[in-house]
Each structure stands twice: as structure tokens, then as C-alpha cells.
Amino acid sequence: MTEKWTERDVPDQKGRVAVVTGANTGLGFETARVLAERGATVVLAVRDVEKGKQAAARMSGSVSVQALDLTSLESVRDAAAELHTKHTSIDLLINNAGVMQPPKQTTRDGFELQFGTNHLGHFALTGLMLDLLLPVPGSRVVTVSSIGHRWRGAAIHFDDLQWDRSYSRMAAYGQSKLANLLFTYELQRRLAPHGTTIAVAAHPGVANTELVRHAPAALRFLAPIVGPLVSQNAANGALPSLRAATDLAVLGGQYYGPGGLGELRGSPRVVSSSPQSHDKTTQQRLWTISEDLTGVKYPQPDPIERIK
């Protein structure tokens, strides 16, 4: 694989349909922009439709906007239903949208905001869209995680998933980003028997985007000072997602991130994730709970493949 991979390495995407969540700003915008420039038909799946239209106007190519509020399972179902009426197949689903370290809040369905948005909303959306992906050879589900999945306290708190007893912004964010990886690896195991669609994960390192708007005040104060030393712009932060979505050498179950020191920035490459993210018992337990919480049931995998 290319050592220094840039957006110029994204192959021709003509004839492909890509749905990118949270694509009106930041990493999602840059991901969608490049895919559209390479010829893909791109759907910006966003909560604020007006901002989505403004973002689409700044892109070239075939770009449309789809209302999607990941904090509402009703909105997720409505968006999936609308996408089914507009598209007979989808090549790329990029689960990019997310929130980071907000004060304690809940989604419309009562889930802790970060777990509900970053994981459960995307879990439901993927399950509802899977029938449009499976018939397409080479189709992919790319889910954006974070180096935050390794933070101290990052674990799946099965005894208090919604942080009802106590709340830590950082630990709750870490839980949601760990959940993204557990989901990706279990999804890949379930997709493998079909032989058409793969699941891949990516993370941007430290990217200068609106995601950090809820970060603690001290961190926001230091960001302009230390940011240039450890972070990268949104266009470079989007490269791991773009590589995961388009590089022909990508394999199911891989995880892409910046190749620089500490995976903070740099050219995208295959990186490793925490041992906990690879625990199959945790993956399958989270999967079952996610189906129960969202009411979205995925097709059952081959039982032999499930235990490999």
C-alpha cells in the first residue's frame, strides 16, 4: 500500500452511491467533498437540512441532502425509509457523525447522548440500510472511532450504559468510541459469509473541527497554543476514512488512522486498537443489547462463522 496516501489516491468513484452522516461540516464534509469530486453520488445525511444544503452548495458533483437526526430512532427510521425510495443500492455508508464530551444529556429515546448518537444511532441506521449494501460487490460500512477508545476509563459499562449513577464526559465518550470498534468487528464477522460487503473502522487522530466545542475549558484554552503541534486540519483528518472507504487494498475488519507519532496526525495507514475492542464476548454482548435498545434486528450470521 502507498506509504504517503493523500486524497489524490482516491480512485474513480463514478457509479457509486455514498451516504455520509454528519457531512455538513468537519471530517464528514471533507469526506463527502472528495467522494463527490471523484464522481460518486453523495448523500449528506445531516440533522440540520439547511446547513446541509449550504454544505452541498460548496461541493462539486452529484450531492443531495437527507434529514437524519441520530439522537432520534424515529428520525433514523424515517431517513432509512426515504433513502430506500431514492436508491436501489448503496456502495458506501460512512458512519461519521458524532458528539464529544458534552454535559450530561440524553437522546429523545432516553439514551446517554454520546452512546446514543455515536453508537446506537449508527447501529440502527446500518441495520436498516444493510439490504441496500449486501447485493453490491465491494460495498463498505466505514465507522469513525477515535483514539479516545483507549482513554482511561474507556470501557463498556454494561451495569450503567446510560451513566445514570454518575457521569464522566471523557469516559462516556471513550465508551461510545470503543462501541464503534466493537460494532465494526462484530459486523465484519457477520458480513463475511455474504462475501460482498465489508466493515472497516477509521479514526482522524487529532483534527481541528467543531467536535471539540464541548471539551473542558482548559483544553479549549490550550488548543490554539498546542494544537498546531499535535493536530491536523479536517481535510487531513478525513484521510483515514477516505482510505478505509476507497482503497482497493482494504480488508474487512481493518482500522485506519494517522501514521504519525501517537496516531495524532500523519498519512493514513492500518493501525491497531485496544485488546478490549477485540474481545468477542464483549462484541456479541454489546450487539445483543444494541438490538434490544434500538429495536433493529440484523440478519443472523452463520453460527460457525460467529464463533471463529
Disulfide bonds with the S-S distance in Angstrom:
none
